Amino acid sequence: MVNKLIVAASFTFAMSLSAQAAPVEFCREYATAAVNQVRAGLANPRCAAGVRGPRWTPNGDVHFQWCLRQPVPMVESERGARTAYLHACRG
């Protein structure tokens, strides 16, 4: 009985997470914007040194796949973090 409850709870939790995931078209646009931000950061010598790590990968598919597993507010926060860095490093 306990195992059935655990399975049911796990399934319900997984379904709620997938219901919150960002939509495909939103993620396509996000991935395109992320790659453009990476290119902008690398093109500016004042920014390039900080363009490191997963947030700054030039691989659009990595951004797209990550987005598909996240709720929209998390994706917008990530885009905002890149935007803030780009504004700050440009001076």
Gaussian input, Z-matrix of N, CA and C with variables (Angstrom, degrees):
# hf/3-21g

backbone

0 1
 N
 C     1     B1
 C     2     B2     1     A1
 N     3     B3     2     A2     1     D1
 C     4     B4     3     A3     2     D2
 C     5     B5     4     A4     3     D3
 N     6     B6     5     A5     4     D4
 C     7     B7     6     A6     5     D5
 C     8     B8     7     A7     6     D6
 N     9     B9     8     A8     7     D7
 C    10    B10     9     A9     8     D8
 C    11    B11    10    A10     9     D9
 N    12    B12    11    A11    10    D10
 C    13    B13    12    A12    11    D11
 C    14    B14    13    A13    12    D12
 N    15    B15    14    A14    13    D13
 C    16    B16    15    A15    14    D14
 C    17    B17    16    A16    15    D15
 N    18    B18    17    A17    16    D16
 C    19    B19    18    A18    17    D17
 C    20    B20    19    A19    18    D18
 N    21    B21    20    A20    19    D19
 C    22    B22    21    A21    20    D20
 C    23    B23    22    A22    21    D21
 N    24    B24    23    A23    22    D22
 C    25    B25    24    A24    23    D23
 C    26    B26    25    A25    24    D24
 N    27    B27    26    A26    25    D25
 C    28    B28    27    A27    26    D26
 C    29    B29    28    A28    27    D27
 N    30    B30    29    A29    28    D28
 C    31    B31    30    A30    29    D29
 C    32    B32    31    A31    30    D30
 N    33    B33    32    A32    31    D31
 C    34    B34    33    A33    32    D32
 C    35    B35    34    A34    33    D33
 N    36    B36    35    A35    34    D34
 C    37    B37    36    A36    35    D35
 C    38    B38    37    A37    36    D36
 N    39    B39    38    A38    37    D37
 C    40    B40    39    A39    38    D38
 C    41    B41    40    A40    39    D39
 N    42    B42    41    A41    40    D40
 C    43    B43    42    A42    41    D41
 C    44    B44    43    A43    42    D42
 N    45    B45    44    A44    43    D43
 C    46    B46    45    A45    44    D44
 C    47    B47    46    A46    45    D45
 N    48    B48    47    A47    46    D46
 C    49    B49    48    A48    47    D47
 C    50    B50    49    A49    48    D48
 N    51    B51    50    A50    49    D49
 C    52    B52    51    A51    50    D50
 C    53    B53    52    A52    51    D51
 N    54    B54    53    A53    52    D52
 C    55    B55    54    A54    53    D53
 C    56    B56    55    A55    54    D54
 N    57    B57    56    A56    55    D55
 C    58    B58    57    A57    56    D56
 C    59    B59    58    A58    57    D57
 N    60    B60    59    A59    58    D58
 C    61    B61    60    A60    59    D59
 C    62    B62    61    A61    60    D60
 N    63    B63    62    A62    61    D61
 C    64    B64    63    A63    62    D62
 C    65    B65    64    A64    63    D63
 N    66    B66    65    A65    64    D64
 C    67    B67    66    A66    65    D65
 C    68    B68    67    A67    66    D66
 N    69    B69    68    A68    67    D67
 C    70    B70    69    A69    68    D68
 C    71    B71    70    A70    69    D69
 N    72    B72    71    A71    70    D70
 C    73    B73    72    A72    71    D71
 C    74    B74    73    A73    72    D72
 N    75    B75    74    A74    73    D73
 C    76    B76    75    A75    74    D74
 C    77    B77    76    A76    75    D75
 N    78    B78    77    A77    76    D76
 C    79    B79    78    A78    77    D77
 C    80    B80    79    A79    78    D78
 N    81    B81    80    A80    79    D79
 C    82    B82    81    A81    80    D80
 C    83    B83    82    A82    81    D81
 N    84    B84    83    A83    82    D82
 C    85    B85    84    A84    83    D83
 C    86    B86    85    A85    84    D84
 N    87    B87    86    A86    85    D85
 C    88    B88    87    A87    86    D86
 C    89    B89    88    A88    87    D87
 N    90    B90    89    A89    88    D88
 C    91    B91    90    A90    89    D89
 C    92    B92    91    A91    90    D90
 N    93    B93    92    A92    91    D91
 C    94    B94    93    A93    92    D92
 C    95    B95    94    A94    93    D93
 N    96    B96    95    A95    94    D94
 C    97    B97    96    A96    95    D95
 C    98    B98    97    A97    96    D96
 N    99    B99    98    A98    97    D97
 C   100   B100    99    A99    98    D98
 C   101   B101   100   A100    99    D99
 N   102   B102   101   A101   100   D100
 C   103   B103   102   A102   101   D101
 C   104   B104   103   A103   102   D102
 N   105   B105   104   A104   103   D103
 C   106   B106   105   A105   104   D104
 C   107   B107   106   A106   105   D105
 N   108   B108   107   A107   106   D106
 C   109   B109   108   A108   107   D107
 C   110   B110   109   A109   108   D108
 N   111   B111   110   A110   109   D109
 C   112   B112   111   A111   110   D110
 C   113   B113   112   A112   111   D111
 N   114   B114   113   A113   112   D112
 C   115   B115   114   A114   113   D113
 C   116   B116   115   A115   114   D114
 N   117   B117   116   A116   115   D115
 C   118   B118   117   A117   116   D116
 C   119   B119   118   A118   117   D117
 N   120   B120   119   A119   118   D118
 C   121   B121   120   A120   119   D119
 C   122   B122   121   A121   120   D120
 N   123   B123   122   A122   121   D121
 C   124   B124   123   A123   122   D122
 C   125   B125   124   A124   123   D123
 N   126   B126   125   A125   124   D124
 C   127   B127   126   A126   125   D125
 C   128   B128   127   A127   126   D126
 N   129   B129   128   A128   127   D127
 C   130   B130   129   A129   128   D128
 C   131   B131   130   A130   129   D129
 N   132   B132   131   A131   130   D130
 C   133   B133   132   A132   131   D131
 C   134   B134   133   A133   132   D132
 N   135   B135   134   A134   133   D133
 C   136   B136   135   A135   134   D134
 C   137   B137   136   A136   135   D135
 N   138   B138   137   A137   136   D136
 C   139   B139   138   A138   137   D137
 C   140   B140   139   A139   138   D138
 N   141   B141   140   A140   139   D139
 C   142   B142   141   A141   140   D140
 C   143   B143   142   A142   141   D141
 N   144   B144   143   A143   142   D142
 C   145   B145   144   A144   143   D143
 C   146   B146   145   A145   144   D144
 N   147   B147   146   A146   145   D145
 C   148   B148   147   A147   146   D146
 C   149   B149   148   A148   147   D147
 N   150   B150   149   A149   148   D148
 C   151   B151   150   A150   149   D149
 C   152   B152   151   A151   150   D150
 N   153   B153   152   A152   151   D151
 C   154   B154   153   A153   152   D152
 C   155   B155   154   A154   153   D153
 N   156   B156   155   A155   154   D154
 C   157   B157   156   A156   155   D155
 C   158   B158   157   A157   156   D156
 N   159   B159   158   A158   157   D157
 C   160   B160   159   A159   158   D158
 C   161   B161   160   A160   159   D159
 N   162   B162   161   A161   160   D160
 C   163   B163   162   A162   161   D161
 C   164   B164   163   A163   162   D162
 N   165   B165   164   A164   163   D163
 C   166   B166   165   A165   164   D164
 C   167   B167   166   A166   165   D165
 N   168   B168   167   A167   166   D166
 C   169   B169   168   A168   167   D167
 C   170   B170   169   A169   168   D168
 N   171   B171   170   A170   169   D169
 C   172   B172   171   A171   170   D170
 C   173   B173   172   A172   171   D171
 N   174   B174   173   A173   172   D172
 C   175   B175   174   A174   173   D173
 C   176   B176   175   A175   174   D174
 N   177   B177   176   A176   175   D175
 C   178   B178   177   A177   176   D176
 C   179   B179   178   A178   177   D177
 N   180   B180   179   A179   178   D178
 C   181   B181   180   A180   179   D179
 C   182   B182   181   A181   180   D180
 N   183   B183   182   A182   181   D181
 C   184   B184   183   A183   182   D182
 C   185   B185   184   A184   183   D183
 N   186   B186   185   A185   184   D184
 C   187   B187   186   A186   185   D185
 C   188   B188   187   A187   186   D186
 N   189   B189   188   A188   187   D187
 C   190   B190   189   A189   188   D188
 C   191   B191   190   A190   189   D189
 N   192   B192   191   A191   190   D190
 C   193   B193   192   A192   191   D191
 C   194   B194   193   A193   192   D192
 N   195   B195   194   A194   193   D193
 C   196   B196   195   A195   194   D194
 C   197   B197   196   A196   195   D195
 N   198   B198   197   A197   196   D196
 C   199   B199   198   A198   197   D197
 C   200   B200   199   A199   198   D198
 N   201   B201   200   A200   199   D199
 C   202   B202   201   A201   200   D200
 C   203   B203   202   A202   201   D201
 N   204   B204   203   A203   202   D202
 C   205   B205   204   A204   203   D203
 C   206   B206   205   A205   204   D204
 N   207   B207   206   A206   205   D205
 C   208   B208   207   A207   206   D206
 C   209   B209   208   A208   207   D207
 N   210   B210   209   A209   208   D208
 C   211   B211   210   A210   209   D209
 C   212   B212   211   A211   210   D210
 N   213   B213   212   A212   211   D211
 C   214   B214   213   A213   212   D212
 C   215   B215   214   A214   213   D213
 N   216   B216   215   A215   214   D214
 C   217   B217   216   A216   215   D215
 C   218   B218   217   A217   216   D216
 N   219   B219   218   A218   217   D217
 C   220   B220   219   A219   218   D218
 C   221   B221   220   A220   219   D219
 N   222   B222   221   A221   220   D220
 C   223   B223   222   A222   221   D221
 C   224   B224   223   A223   222   D222
 N   225   B225   224   A224   223   D223
 C   226   B226   225   A225   224   D224
 C   227   B227   226   A226   225   D225
 N   228   B228   227   A227   226   D226
 C   229   B229   228   A228   227   D227
 C   230   B230   229   A229   228   D228
 N   231   B231   230   A230   229   D229
 C   232   B232   231   A231   230   D230
 C   233   B233   232   A232   231   D231
 N   234   B234   233   A233   232   D232
 C   235   B235   234   A234   233   D233
 C   236   B236   235   A235   234   D234
 N   237   B237   236   A236   235   D235
 C   238   B238   237   A237   236   D236
 C   239   B239   238   A238   237   D237
 N   240   B240   239   A239   238   D238
 C   241   B241   240   A240   239   D239
 C   242   B242   241   A241   240   D240
 N   243   B243   242   A242   241   D241
 C   244   B244   243   A243   242   D242
 C   245   B245   244   A244   243   D243
 N   246   B246   245   A245   244   D244
 C   247   B247   246   A246   245   D245
 C   248   B248   247   A247   246   D246
 N   249   B249   248   A248   247   D247
 C   250   B250   249   A249   248   D248
 C   251   B251   250   A250   249   D249
 N   252   B252   251   A251   250   D250
 C   253   B253   252   A252   251   D251
 C   254   B254   253   A253   252   D252
 N   255   B255   254   A254   253   D253
 C   256   B256   255   A255   254   D254
 C   257   B257   256   A256   255   D255
 N   258   B258   257   A257   256   D256
 C   259   B259   258   A258   257   D257
 C   260   B260   259   A259   258   D258
 N   261   B261   260   A260   259   D259
 C   262   B262   261   A261   260   D260
 C   263   B263   262   A262   261   D261
 N   264   B264   263   A263   262   D262
 C   265   B265   264   A264   263   D263
 C   266   B266   265   A265   264   D264
 N   267   B267   266   A266   265   D265
 C   268   B268   267   A267   266   D266
 C   269   B269   268   A268   267   D267
 N   270   B270   269   A269   268   D268
 C   271   B271   270   A270   269   D269
 C   272   B272   271   A271   270   D270

   B1=1.4536
   B2=1.5298
   B3=1.3208
   B4=1.4661
   B5=1.5202
   B6=1.3365
   B7=1.4703
   B8=1.5261
   B9=1.3292
   B10=1.4624
   B11=1.5199
   B12=1.3285
   B13=1.4663
   B14=1.5194
   B15=1.3123
   B16=1.4667
   B17=1.5275
   B18=1.3159
   B19=1.4634
   B20=1.5287
   B21=1.3199
   B22=1.4617
   B23=1.5204
   B24=1.3184
   B25=1.4650
   B26=1.5233
   B27=1.3233
   B28=1.4692
   B29=1.5148
   B30=1.3223
   B31=1.4606
   B32=1.5243
   B33=1.3132
   B34=1.4687
   B35=1.5210
   B36=1.3267
   B37=1.4575
   B38=1.5285
   B39=1.3194
   B40=1.4695
   B41=1.5168
   B42=1.3078
   B43=1.4616
   B44=1.5216
   B45=1.3319
   B46=1.4656
   B47=1.5183
   B48=1.3234
   B49=1.4596
   B50=1.5155
   B51=1.3211
   B52=1.4585
   B53=1.5175
   B54=1.3233
   B55=1.4581
   B56=1.5254
   B57=1.3136
   B58=1.4559
   B59=1.5313
   B60=1.3016
   B61=1.4597
   B62=1.5276
   B63=1.3132
   B64=1.4646
   B65=1.5314
   B66=1.3318
   B67=1.4680
   B68=1.5364
   B69=1.3161
   B70=1.4735
   B71=1.5264
   B72=1.3128
   B73=1.4766
   B74=1.5306
   B75=1.3095
   B76=1.4633
   B77=1.5265
   B78=1.3412
   B79=1.4592
   B80=1.5254
   B81=1.3269
   B82=1.4758
   B83=1.5317
   B84=1.3225
   B85=1.4695
   B86=1.5291
   B87=1.3160
   B88=1.4595
   B89=1.5289
   B90=1.3303
   B91=1.4665
   B92=1.5218
   B93=1.3181
   B94=1.4719
   B95=1.5238
   B96=1.3211
   B97=1.4673
   B98=1.5283
   B99=1.3328
   B100=1.4630
   B101=1.5239
   B102=1.3173
   B103=1.4733
   B104=1.5328
   B105=1.3177
   B106=1.4703
   B107=1.5230
   B108=1.3252
   B109=1.4613
   B110=1.5300
   B111=1.3146
   B112=1.4709
   B113=1.5272
   B114=1.3088
   B115=1.4759
   B116=1.5277
   B117=1.3302
   B118=1.4657
   B119=1.5256
   B120=1.3148
   B121=1.4632
   B122=1.5121
   B123=1.3021
   B124=1.4691
   B125=1.5183
   B126=1.3307
   B127=1.4590
   B128=1.5279
   B129=1.3058
   B130=1.4640
   B131=1.5311
   B132=1.3235
   B133=1.4628
   B134=1.5285
   B135=1.3237
   B136=1.4639
   B137=1.5169
   B138=1.3131
   B139=1.4641
   B140=1.5232
   B141=1.3191
   B142=1.4669
   B143=1.5313
   B144=1.3048
   B145=1.4666
   B146=1.5316
   B147=1.3194
   B148=1.4563
   B149=1.5119
   B150=1.3128
   B151=1.4684
   B152=1.5296
   B153=1.3264
   B154=1.4720
   B155=1.5219
   B156=1.3071
   B157=1.4541
   B158=1.5186
   B159=1.3235
   B160=1.4659
   B161=1.5288
   B162=1.3091
   B163=1.4658
   B164=1.5178
   B165=1.3164
   B166=1.4638
   B167=1.5268
   B168=1.2922
   B169=1.4611
   B170=1.5349
   B171=1.3186
   B172=1.4709
   B173=1.5340
   B174=1.3197
   B175=1.4618
   B176=1.5336
   B177=1.3181
   B178=1.4579
   B179=1.5092
   B180=1.3365
   B181=1.4620
   B182=1.5256
   B183=1.3143
   B184=1.4713
   B185=1.5259
   B186=1.3228
   B187=1.4741
   B188=1.5317
   B189=1.3153
   B190=1.4614
   B191=1.5263
   B192=1.3146
   B193=1.4680
   B194=1.5272
   B195=1.3224
   B196=1.4633
   B197=1.5244
   B198=1.3204
   B199=1.4615
   B200=1.5252
   B201=1.3132
   B202=1.4636
   B203=1.5309
   B204=1.3110
   B205=1.4630
   B206=1.5229
   B207=1.3335
   B208=1.4614
   B209=1.5264
   B210=1.3294
   B211=1.4680
   B212=1.5386
   B213=1.3120
   B214=1.4716
   B215=1.5354
   B216=1.3424
   B217=1.4700
   B218=1.5318
   B219=1.3314
   B220=1.4692
   B221=1.5239
   B222=1.3155
   B223=1.4697
   B224=1.5288
   B225=1.3072
   B226=1.4655
   B227=1.5277
   B228=1.3155
   B229=1.4644
   B230=1.5293
   B231=1.3198
   B232=1.4739
   B233=1.5333
   B234=1.3172
   B235=1.4721
   B236=1.5276
   B237=1.3203
   B238=1.4622
   B239=1.5178
   B240=1.3263
   B241=1.4674
   B242=1.5241
   B243=1.3314
   B244=1.4712
   B245=1.5240
   B246=1.3258
   B247=1.4642
   B248=1.5226
   B249=1.3258
   B250=1.4719
   B251=1.5207
   B252=1.3323
   B253=1.4590
   B254=1.5287
   B255=1.3142
   B256=1.4754
   B257=1.5221
   B258=1.3044
   B259=1.4777
   B260=1.5280
   B261=1.3265
   B262=1.4668
   B263=1.5230
   B264=1.3035
   B265=1.4649
   B266=1.5323
   B267=1.3168
   B268=1.4658
   B269=1.5212
   B270=1.3165
   B271=1.4636
   B272=1.4379
   A1=111.13
   A2=116.14
   A3=120.32
   A4=110.31
   A5=117.41
   A6=120.71
   A7=111.01
   A8=117.59
   A9=121.03
   A10=110.83
   A11=116.26
   A12=119.82
   A13=111.14
   A14=116.73
   A15=120.53
   A16=109.96
   A17=116.95
   A18=121.05
   A19=109.62
   A20=117.64
   A21=121.15
   A22=111.22
   A23=116.94
   A24=120.61
   A25=110.65
   A26=116.68
   A27=120.46
   A28=111.18
   A29=116.44
   A30=121.28
   A31=110.40
   A32=117.54
   A33=121.62
   A34=110.54
   A35=116.67
   A36=121.31
   A37=110.56
   A38=117.39
   A39=121.42
   A40=110.90
   A41=117.71
   A42=121.01
   A43=110.88
   A44=117.83
   A45=119.71
   A46=110.64
   A47=117.22
   A48=119.64
   A49=111.59
   A50=117.49
   A51=119.46
   A52=111.03
   A53=117.70
   A54=121.06
   A55=110.49
   A56=116.72
   A57=120.81
   A58=112.39
   A59=118.04
   A60=121.07
   A61=110.57
   A62=114.94
   A63=121.36
   A64=110.42
   A65=117.37
   A66=121.48
   A67=112.25
   A68=115.54
   A69=122.05
   A70=111.84
   A71=118.21
   A72=120.19
   A73=111.25
   A74=116.56
   A75=121.14
   A76=109.62
   A77=116.44
   A78=120.65
   A79=112.28
   A80=117.44
   A81=119.51
   A82=109.89
   A83=115.58
   A84=120.14
   A85=110.87
   A86=115.89
   A87=120.47
   A88=110.62
   A89=116.90
   A90=120.82
   A91=111.39
   A92=116.94
   A93=120.70
   A94=110.49
   A95=116.30
   A96=120.43
   A97=110.84
   A98=117.10
   A99=120.42
   A100=111.03
   A101=116.77
   A102=120.09
   A103=109.97
   A104=117.93
   A105=120.61
   A106=110.85
   A107=117.38
   A108=119.88
   A109=110.75
   A110=116.98
   A111=120.68
   A112=109.54
   A113=116.96
   A114=120.45
   A115=111.02
   A116=116.47
   A117=120.14
   A118=110.72
   A119=116.15
   A120=119.75
   A121=112.54
   A122=117.34
   A123=121.02
   A124=112.24
   A125=116.99
   A126=121.15
   A127=112.69
   A128=117.44
   A129=121.32
   A130=108.75
   A131=117.61
   A132=119.86
   A133=113.75
   A134=117.49
   A135=120.44
   A136=112.06
   A137=117.59
   A138=122.32
   A139=113.21
   A140=116.28
   A141=121.59
   A142=113.66
   A143=118.44
   A144=120.25
   A145=112.26
   A146=117.67
   A147=120.85
   A148=114.64
   A149=116.20
   A150=120.69
   A151=107.55
   A152=115.02
   A153=122.55
   A154=109.59
   A155=115.77
   A156=121.67
   A157=112.82
   A158=116.69
   A159=121.53
   A160=114.32
   A161=117.15
   A162=120.57
   A163=111.16
   A164=115.84
   A165=120.90
   A166=113.38
   A167=118.92
   A168=119.32
   A169=109.71
   A170=117.41
   A171=119.92
   A172=112.24
   A173=117.50
   A174=122.47
   A175=109.64
   A176=115.90
   A177=120.90
   A178=113.81
   A179=117.33
   A180=119.68
   A181=111.53
   A182=117.40
   A183=120.73
   A184=109.31
   A185=116.93
   A186=120.88
   A187=110.04
   A188=116.48
   A189=121.54
   A190=111.30
   A191=116.98
   A192=120.99
   A193=111.49
   A194=117.71
   A195=121.17
   A196=109.32
   A197=115.54
   A198=121.76
   A199=111.60
   A200=117.12
   A201=121.45
   A202=112.93
   A203=117.04
   A204=121.45
   A205=113.10
   A206=116.92
   A207=120.28
   A208=111.56
   A209=116.49
   A210=118.91
   A211=108.97
   A212=115.97
   A213=121.39
   A214=112.61
   A215=120.73
   A216=118.66
   A217=113.59
   A218=117.43
   A219=120.46
   A220=110.18
   A221=117.06
   A222=121.33
   A223=109.94
   A224=116.49
   A225=119.89
   A226=111.45
   A227=116.56
   A228=120.48
   A229=111.14
   A230=116.02
   A231=120.48
   A232=110.73
   A233=116.06
   A234=119.60
   A235=110.03
   A236=115.28
   A237=120.33
   A238=112.72
   A239=117.07
   A240=120.18
   A241=110.88
   A242=116.83
   A243=118.95
   A244=110.55
   A245=116.61
   A246=120.96
   A247=110.74
   A248=116.60
   A249=120.54
   A250=110.83
   A251=116.95
   A252=119.44
   A253=110.61
   A254=117.02
   A255=120.54
   A256=111.73
   A257=117.58
   A258=120.51
   A259=110.45
   A260=116.50
   A261=120.60
   A262=111.82
   A263=118.12
   A264=119.48
   A265=112.22
   A266=116.95
   A267=119.61
   A268=111.72
   A269=114.70
   A270=119.50
   A271=112.45
   D1=-44.91
   D2=-179.80
   D3=-61.75
   D4=-42.15
   D5=179.78
   D6=-61.04
   D7=-39.69
   D8=178.88
   D9=-64.29
   D10=-38.79
   D11=177.98
   D12=-66.36
   D13=-39.95
   D14=179.36
   D15=-64.96
   D16=-44.21
   D17=179.00
   D18=-62.20
   D19=-44.97
   D20=-179.92
   D21=-63.36
   D22=-42.15
   D23=179.03
   D24=-65.85
   D25=-41.02
   D26=178.87
   D27=-63.34
   D28=-43.10
   D29=179.08
   D30=-63.00
   D31=-44.30
   D32=179.20
   D33=-61.91
   D34=-42.64
   D35=179.08
   D36=-63.83
   D37=-45.22
   D38=179.32
   D39=-62.16
   D40=-41.05
   D41=179.13
   D42=-65.22
   D43=-38.78
   D44=179.82
   D45=-67.98
   D46=-35.19
   D47=177.24
   D48=-66.78
   D49=-44.37
   D50=-179.06
   D51=-67.31
   D52=-29.83
   D53=178.54
   D54=-68.38
   D55=-25.01
   D56=-178.20
   D57=-91.41
   D58=-9.52
   D59=-176.08
   D60=-64.69
   D61=149.63
   D62=-179.63
   D63=-64.11
   D64=145.27
   D65=178.79
   D66=-68.27
   D67=154.60
   D68=-176.27
   D69=-57.59
   D70=-49.92
   D71=-177.77
   D72=-63.05
   D73=-39.89
   D74=175.79
   D75=-58.12
   D76=-43.41
   D77=-178.75
   D78=-69.07
   D79=-33.83
   D80=175.38
   D81=-61.65
   D82=-46.61
   D83=179.39
   D84=-64.75
   D85=-40.51
   D86=178.39
   D87=-60.48
   D88=-46.78
   D89=-178.41
   D90=-62.50
   D91=-41.05
   D92=177.57
   D93=-62.74
   D94=-45.61
   D95=179.27
   D96=-63.97
   D97=-39.84
   D98=-179.80
   D99=-62.42
   D100=-45.08
   D101=179.07
   D102=-63.74
   D103=-38.89
   D104=176.77
   D105=-63.67
   D106=-38.26
   D107=177.36
   D108=-66.68
   D109=-39.58
   D110=177.55
   D111=-61.60
   D112=-46.79
   D113=179.59
   D114=-60.64
   D115=-42.27
   D116=179.22
   D117=-63.32
   D118=-41.57
   D119=179.16
   D120=-65.03
   D121=-42.86
   D122=179.65
   D123=-69.38
   D124=-30.04
   D125=-178.47
   D126=-74.87
   D127=-18.84
   D128=-178.14
   D129=-102.83
   D130=114.74
   D131=-178.63
   D132=-57.53
   D133=-28.31
   D134=178.83
   D135=-73.00
   D136=-19.06
   D137=-177.68
   D138=-105.27
   D139=-28.70
   D140=-168.24
   D141=-54.89
   D142=-36.59
   D143=-176.82
   D144=-62.61
   D145=-29.20
   D146=-178.88
   D147=-92.55
   D148=-1.07
   D149=-178.16
   D150=-86.67
   D151=79.54
   D152=-176.00
   D153=-140.27
   D154=154.50
   D155=174.47
   D156=90.09
   D157=177.37
   D158=-174.75
   D159=-58.74
   D160=-33.28
   D161=178.83
   D162=-58.93
   D163=-27.77
   D164=-172.69
   D165=-111.07
   D166=20.17
   D167=178.73
   D168=-65.64
   D169=138.43
   D170=177.18
   D171=-80.69
   D172=0.67
   D173=-178.42
   D174=-86.36
   D175=105.83
   D176=-178.37
   D177=-61.09
   D178=-31.71
   D179=179.93
   D180=-66.63
   D181=-33.26
   D182=176.63
   D183=-63.18
   D184=-45.84
   D185=178.33
   D186=-62.76
   D187=-43.28
   D188=-178.29
   D189=-62.82
   D190=-49.84
   D191=-178.77
   D192=-63.96
   D193=-38.86
   D194=177.66
   D195=-62.07
   D196=-46.67
   D197=-178.24
   D198=-57.36
   D199=-41.79
   D200=-177.66
   D201=-60.31
   D202=-20.37
   D203=-178.43
   D204=-101.56
   D205=5.54
   D206=-174.98
   D207=-118.47
   D208=153.17
   D209=170.53
   D210=-73.43
   D211=153.27
   D212=-176.75
   D213=-53.01
   D214=-44.77
   D215=-179.73
   D216=-58.59
   D217=-35.12
   D218=177.96
   D219=-67.08
   D220=-40.67
   D221=179.30
   D222=-65.38
   D223=-44.01
   D224=178.92
   D225=-64.14
   D226=-34.92
   D227=176.88
   D228=-64.36
   D229=-40.94
   D230=179.32
   D231=-65.35
   D232=-44.07
   D233=177.16
   D234=-61.46
   D235=-41.45
   D236=179.07
   D237=-63.32
   D238=-36.59
   D239=178.27
   D240=-64.93
   D241=-41.28
   D242=176.79
   D243=-65.60
   D244=-43.31
   D245=179.65
   D246=-59.71
   D247=-45.82
   D248=-179.59
   D249=-61.62
   D250=-42.68
   D251=178.56
   D252=-61.83
   D253=-46.02
   D254=-178.47
   D255=-62.06
   D256=-38.66
   D257=177.63
   D258=-67.55
   D259=-40.87
   D260=-177.45
   D261=-69.11
   D262=-42.30
   D263=-174.84
   D264=-75.16
   D265=-20.61
   D266=178.63
   D267=-75.84
   D268=-18.88
   D269=176.76
   D270=84.63

